[in-house]
Amino acid sequence: MNFEVYNRDISVGNIRVIGVSSSALLMVGDAQTIQLASVFDTPAESLIIGPSVPLAPK
């Protein structure tokens, strides 16, 4: 994905963050490169492997 950006003047007085999702980016200002990564951090003991349960009755 390519973006074309035109930088203009910016003045930020205050930022109030109420919550952050599991995948979020808050950026104020310039950045040459943004690199995002994600990992799956659920412990192995919470993984349940068993028969599938139907989501809706037939």
Jmol script that loads the backbone (N, CA, C; Angstrom):
load data "model"
ATOM      1  N   MET A   1       0.850  -1.164   0.000  1.00  0.00           N
ATOM      2  CA  MET A   1       0.000   0.000   0.000  1.00  0.00           C
ATOM      3  C   MET A   1       0.902   1.234   0.000  1.00  0.00           C
ATOM      4  N   ASN A   2       0.688   2.130  -0.916  1.00  0.00           N
ATOM      5  CA  ASN A   2       1.478   3.353  -1.022  1.00  0.00           C
ATOM      6  C   ASN A   2       0.612   4.564  -0.726  1.00  0.00           C
ATOM      7  N   PHE A   3       1.149   5.466   0.083  1.00  0.00           N
ATOM      8  CA  PHE A   3       0.471   6.716   0.410  1.00  0.00           C
ATOM      9  C   PHE A   3       1.330   7.875  -0.057  1.00  0.00           C
ATOM     10  N   GLU A   4       0.694   8.895  -0.585  1.00  0.00           N
ATOM     11  CA  GLU A   4       1.396  10.128  -0.922  1.00  0.00           C
ATOM     12  C   GLU A   4       1.025  11.161   0.122  1.00  0.00           C
ATOM     13  N   VAL A   5       2.021  11.700   0.825  1.00  0.00           N
ATOM     14  CA  VAL A   5       1.796  12.567   1.980  1.00  0.00           C
ATOM     15  C   VAL A   5       2.363  13.948   1.696  1.00  0.00           C
ATOM     16  N   TYR A   6       1.585  14.977   2.000  1.00  0.00           N
ATOM     17  CA  TYR A   6       2.033  16.365   1.928  1.00  0.00           C
ATOM     18  C   TYR A   6       2.077  16.907   3.350  1.00  0.00           C
ATOM     19  N   ASN A   7       3.274  17.139   3.862  1.00  0.00           N
ATOM     20  CA  ASN A   7       3.419  17.635   5.232  1.00  0.00           C
ATOM     21  C   ASN A   7       3.088  19.118   5.304  1.00  0.00           C
ATOM     22  N   ARG A   8       2.296  19.482   6.277  1.00  0.00           N
ATOM     23  CA  ARG A   8       1.945  20.868   6.558  1.00  0.00           C
ATOM     24  C   ARG A   8       2.258  21.143   8.031  1.00  0.00           C
ATOM     25  N   ASP A   9       2.130  22.387   8.462  1.00  0.00           N
ATOM     26  CA  ASP A   9       2.344  22.733   9.866  1.00  0.00           C
ATOM     27  C   ASP A   9       1.285  22.073  10.735  1.00  0.00           C
ATOM     28  N   ILE A  10       1.704  21.644  11.930  1.00  0.00           N
ATOM     29  CA  ILE A  10       0.777  21.033  12.877  1.00  0.00           C
ATOM     30  C   ILE A  10       1.118  21.542  14.273  1.00  0.00           C
ATOM     31  N   SER A  11       0.098  21.819  15.031  1.00  0.00           N
ATOM     32  CA  SER A  11       0.266  22.250  16.418  1.00  0.00           C
ATOM     33  C   SER A  11      -0.693  21.437  17.283  1.00  0.00           C
ATOM     34  N   VAL A  12      -0.135  20.618  18.160  1.00  0.00           N
ATOM     35  CA  VAL A  12      -0.943  19.759  19.032  1.00  0.00           C
ATOM     36  C   VAL A  12      -0.801  20.280  20.455  1.00  0.00           C
ATOM     37  N   GLY A  13      -1.929  20.652  21.042  1.00  0.00           N
ATOM     38  CA  GLY A  13      -1.892  21.162  22.404  1.00  0.00           C
ATOM     39  C   GLY A  13      -2.048  20.080  23.452  1.00  0.00           C
ATOM     40  N   ASN A  14      -2.940  19.126  23.207  1.00  0.00           N
ATOM     41  CA  ASN A  14      -3.229  18.111  24.209  1.00  0.00           C
ATOM     42  C   ASN A  14      -3.795  16.871  23.527  1.00  0.00           C
ATOM     43  N   ILE A  15      -3.389  15.705  23.983  1.00  0.00           N
ATOM     44  CA  ILE A  15      -3.954  14.439  23.509  1.00  0.00           C
ATOM     45  C   ILE A  15      -4.396  13.654  24.732  1.00  0.00           C
ATOM     46  N   ARG A  16      -5.641  13.210  24.721  1.00  0.00           N
ATOM     47  CA  ARG A  16      -6.157  12.395  25.813  1.00  0.00           C
ATOM     48  C   ARG A  16      -6.568  11.042  25.242  1.00  0.00           C
ATOM     49  N   VAL A  17      -5.917   9.980  25.699  1.00  0.00           N
ATOM     50  CA  VAL A  17      -6.210   8.635  25.223  1.00  0.00           C
ATOM     51  C   VAL A  17      -7.047   7.942  26.294  1.00  0.00           C
ATOM     52  N   ILE A  18      -8.261   7.542  25.927  1.00  0.00           N
ATOM     53  CA  ILE A  18      -9.165   6.862  26.855  1.00  0.00           C
ATOM     54  C   ILE A  18      -8.897   5.359  26.865  1.00  0.00           C
ATOM     55  N   GLY A  19      -8.644   4.790  25.713  1.00  0.00           N
ATOM     56  CA  GLY A  19      -8.391   3.357  25.624  1.00  0.00           C
ATOM     57  C   GLY A  19      -7.587   3.045  24.378  1.00  0.00           C
ATOM     58  N   VAL A  20      -7.012   1.861  24.368  1.00  0.00           N
ATOM     59  CA  VAL A  20      -6.205   1.420  23.240  1.00  0.00           C
ATOM     60  C   VAL A  20      -6.668   0.022  22.862  1.00  0.00           C
ATOM     61  N   SER A  21      -6.892  -0.204  21.586  1.00  0.00           N
ATOM     62  CA  SER A  21      -7.287  -1.535  21.121  1.00  0.00           C
ATOM     63  C   SER A  21      -6.066  -2.441  21.069  1.00  0.00           C
ATOM     64  N   SER A  22      -6.316  -3.698  20.759  1.00  0.00           N
ATOM     65  CA  SER A  22      -5.204  -4.646  20.709  1.00  0.00           C
ATOM     66  C   SER A  22      -4.265  -4.359  19.535  1.00  0.00           C
ATOM     67  N   SER A  23      -4.728  -3.603  18.576  1.00  0.00           N
ATOM     68  CA  SER A  23      -3.883  -3.218  17.452  1.00  0.00           C
ATOM     69  C   SER A  23      -4.102  -1.734  17.199  1.00  0.00           C
ATOM     70  N   ALA A  24      -3.161  -0.905  17.636  1.00  0.00           N
ATOM     71  CA  ALA A  24      -3.371   0.528  17.541  1.00  0.00           C
ATOM     72  C   ALA A  24      -2.059   1.244  17.262  1.00  0.00           C
ATOM     73  N   LEU A  25      -2.174   2.406  16.644  1.00  0.00           N
ATOM     74  CA  LEU A  25      -1.030   3.267  16.399  1.00  0.00           C
ATOM     75  C   LEU A  25      -1.481   4.702  16.600  1.00  0.00           C
ATOM     76  N   LEU A  26      -0.817   5.421  17.481  1.00  0.00           N
ATOM     77  CA  LEU A  26      -1.060   6.850  17.678  1.00  0.00           C
ATOM     78  C   LEU A  26       0.233   7.563  17.319  1.00  0.00           C
ATOM     79  N   MET A  27       0.165   8.397  16.297  1.00  0.00           N
ATOM     80  CA  MET A  27       1.369   9.069  15.824  1.00  0.00           C
ATOM     81  C   MET A  27       1.082  10.544  15.637  1.00  0.00           C
ATOM     82  N   VAL A  28       1.937  11.380  16.186  1.00  0.00           N
ATOM     83  CA  VAL A  28       1.865  12.817  15.980  1.00  0.00           C
ATOM     84  C   VAL A  28       3.243  13.246  15.511  1.00  0.00           C
ATOM     85  N   GLY A  29       3.299  13.815  14.333  1.00  0.00           N
ATOM     86  CA  GLY A  29       4.584  14.253  13.805  1.00  0.00           C
ATOM     87  C   GLY A  29       4.992  13.450  12.591  1.00  0.00           C
ATOM     88  N   ASP A  30       6.267  13.530  12.250  1.00  0.00           N
ATOM     89  CA  ASP A  30       6.788  12.890  11.045  1.00  0.00           C
ATOM     90  C   ASP A  30       7.411  11.542  11.363  1.00  0.00           C
ATOM     91  N   ALA A  31       7.364  10.665  10.385  1.00  0.00           N
ATOM     92  CA  ALA A  31       8.046   9.376  10.481  1.00  0.00           C
ATOM     93  C   ALA A  31       8.475   8.967   9.079  1.00  0.00           C
ATOM     94  N   GLN A  32       9.701   8.563   8.952  1.00  0.00           N
ATOM     95  CA  GLN A  32      10.187   8.094   7.651  1.00  0.00           C
ATOM     96  C   GLN A  32       9.630   6.708   7.353  1.00  0.00           C
ATOM     97  N   THR A  33       9.651   5.825   8.354  1.00  0.00           N
ATOM     98  CA  THR A  33       9.185   4.450   8.188  1.00  0.00           C
ATOM     99  C   THR A  33       8.384   4.037   9.406  1.00  0.00           C
ATOM    100  N   ILE A  34       7.264   3.377   9.184  1.00  0.00           N
ATOM    101  CA  ILE A  34       6.471   2.800  10.274  1.00  0.00           C
ATOM    102  C   ILE A  34       6.415   1.298  10.030  1.00  0.00           C
ATOM    103  N   GLN A  35       6.830   0.534  11.017  1.00  0.00           N
ATOM    104  CA  GLN A  35       6.844  -0.915  10.889  1.00  0.00           C
ATOM    105  C   GLN A  35       6.050  -1.496  12.054  1.00  0.00           C
ATOM    106  N   LEU A  36       4.983  -2.208  11.734  1.00  0.00           N
ATOM    107  CA  LEU A  36       4.122  -2.789  12.747  1.00  0.00           C
ATOM    108  C   LEU A  36       4.298  -4.304  12.770  1.00  0.00           C
ATOM    109  N   ALA A  37       4.160  -4.889  13.954  1.00  0.00           N
ATOM    110  CA  ALA A  37       4.270  -6.340  14.103  1.00  0.00           C
ATOM    111  C   ALA A  37       3.256  -6.808  15.129  1.00  0.00           C
ATOM    112  N   SER A  38       2.933  -8.074  15.081  1.00  0.00           N
ATOM    113  CA  SER A  38       1.966  -8.637  16.007  1.00  0.00           C
ATOM    114  C   SER A  38       2.381 -10.051  16.374  1.00  0.00           C
ATOM    115  N   VAL A  39       2.091 -10.437  17.598  1.00  0.00           N
ATOM    116  CA  VAL A  39       2.350 -11.808  18.041  1.00  0.00           C
ATOM    117  C   VAL A  39       1.109 -12.348  18.727  1.00  0.00           C
ATOM    118  N   PHE A  40       0.967 -13.641  18.718  1.00  0.00           N
ATOM    119  CA  PHE A  40      -0.144 -14.318  19.376  1.00  0.00           C
ATOM    120  C   PHE A  40       0.377 -14.807  20.711  1.00  0.00           C
ATOM    121  N   ASP A  41      -0.079 -14.212  21.807  1.00  0.00           N
ATOM    122  CA  ASP A  41       0.525 -14.497  23.113  1.00  0.00           C
ATOM    123  C   ASP A  41      -0.385 -15.267  24.070  1.00  0.00           C
ATOM    124  N   THR A  42      -1.309 -16.071  23.551  1.00  0.00           N
ATOM    125  CA  THR A  42      -2.161 -16.873  24.415  1.00  0.00           C
ATOM    126  C   THR A  42      -1.353 -18.054  24.936  1.00  0.00           C
ATOM    127  N   PRO A  43      -1.360 -18.286  26.246  1.00  0.00           N
ATOM    128  CA  PRO A  43      -0.598 -19.419  26.781  1.00  0.00           C
ATOM    129  C   PRO A  43      -1.141 -20.756  26.272  1.00  0.00           C
ATOM    130  N   ALA A  44      -0.260 -21.723  26.139  1.00  0.00           N
ATOM    131  CA  ALA A  44      -0.641 -23.030  25.590  1.00  0.00           C
ATOM    132  C   ALA A  44      -1.732 -23.707  26.417  1.00  0.00           C
ATOM    133  N   GLU A  45      -1.732 -23.520  27.742  1.00  0.00           N
ATOM    134  CA  GLU A  45      -2.725 -24.194  28.590  1.00  0.00           C
ATOM    135  C   GLU A  45      -4.141 -23.659  28.392  1.00  0.00           C
ATOM    136  N   SER A  46      -4.300 -22.498  27.748  1.00  0.00           N
ATOM    137  CA  SER A  46      -5.638 -21.971  27.493  1.00  0.00           C
ATOM    138  C   SER A  46      -6.194 -22.428  26.145  1.00  0.00           C
ATOM    139  N   LEU A  47      -5.390 -23.118  25.350  1.00  0.00           N
ATOM    140  CA  LEU A  47      -5.830 -23.628  24.058  1.00  0.00           C
ATOM    141  C   LEU A  47      -6.636 -24.905  24.266  1.00  0.00           C
ATOM    142  N   ILE A  48      -7.857 -24.929  23.780  1.00  0.00           N
ATOM    143  CA  ILE A  48      -8.734 -26.094  23.920  1.00  0.00           C
ATOM    144  C   ILE A  48      -8.896 -26.739  22.552  1.00  0.00           C
ATOM    145  N   ILE A  49      -8.463 -27.977  22.456  1.00  0.00           N
ATOM    146  CA  ILE A  49      -8.612 -28.712  21.206  1.00  0.00           C
ATOM    147  C   ILE A  49      -9.637 -29.811  21.443  1.00  0.00           C
ATOM    148  N   GLY A  50     -10.709 -29.780  20.706  1.00  0.00           N
ATOM    149  CA  GLY A  50     -11.778 -30.769  20.878  1.00  0.00           C
ATOM    150  C   GLY A  50     -12.720 -30.732  19.716  1.00  0.00           C
ATOM    151  N   PRO A  51     -13.861 -31.422  19.838  1.00  0.00           N
ATOM    152  CA  PRO A  51     -14.819 -31.434  18.744  1.00  0.00           C
ATOM    153  C   PRO A  51     -15.395 -30.040  18.501  1.00  0.00           C
ATOM    154  N   SER A  52     -15.711 -29.769  17.243  1.00  0.00           N
ATOM    155  CA  SER A  52     -16.285 -28.472  16.894  1.00  0.00           C
ATOM    156  C   SER A  52     -17.712 -28.372  17.383  1.00  0.00           C
ATOM    157  N   VAL A  53     -18.104 -27.188  17.796  1.00  0.00           N
ATOM    158  CA  VAL A  53     -19.457 -26.939  18.254  1.00  0.00           C
ATOM    159  C   VAL A  53     -20.147 -26.100  17.174  1.00  0.00           C
ATOM    160  N   PRO A  54     -21.309 -26.557  16.666  1.00  0.00           N
ATOM    161  CA  PRO A  54     -21.981 -25.760  15.624  1.00  0.00           C
ATOM    162  C   PRO A  54     -22.434 -24.409  16.164  1.00  0.00           C
ATOM    163  N   LEU A  55     -22.339 -23.378  15.323  1.00  0.00           N
ATOM    164  CA  LEU A  55     -22.731 -22.043  15.732  1.00  0.00           C
ATOM    165  C   LEU A  55     -24.247 -21.843  15.694  1.00  0.00           C
ATOM    166  N   ALA A  56     -24.937 -22.587  14.828  1.00  0.00           N
ATOM    167  CA  ALA A  56     -26.394 -22.470  14.721  1.00  0.00           C
ATOM    168  C   ALA A  56     -26.978 -23.873  14.586  1.00  0.00           C
ATOM    169  N   PRO A  57     -28.165 -24.091  15.173  1.00  0.00           N
ATOM    170  CA  PRO A  57     -28.780 -25.414  15.034  1.00  0.00           C
ATOM    171  C   PRO A  57     -29.177 -25.685  13.582  1.00  0.00           C
ATOM    172  N   LYS A  58     -29.146 -26.959  13.201  1.00  0.00           N
ATOM    173  CA  LYS A  58     -29.504 -27.337  11.824  1.00  0.00           C
ATOM    174  C   LYS A  58     -30.999 -27.419  11.669  1.00  0.00           C
TER     175      LYS A  58
END
end "model"
wireframe off; spacefill off
backbone 0.3
color backbone group
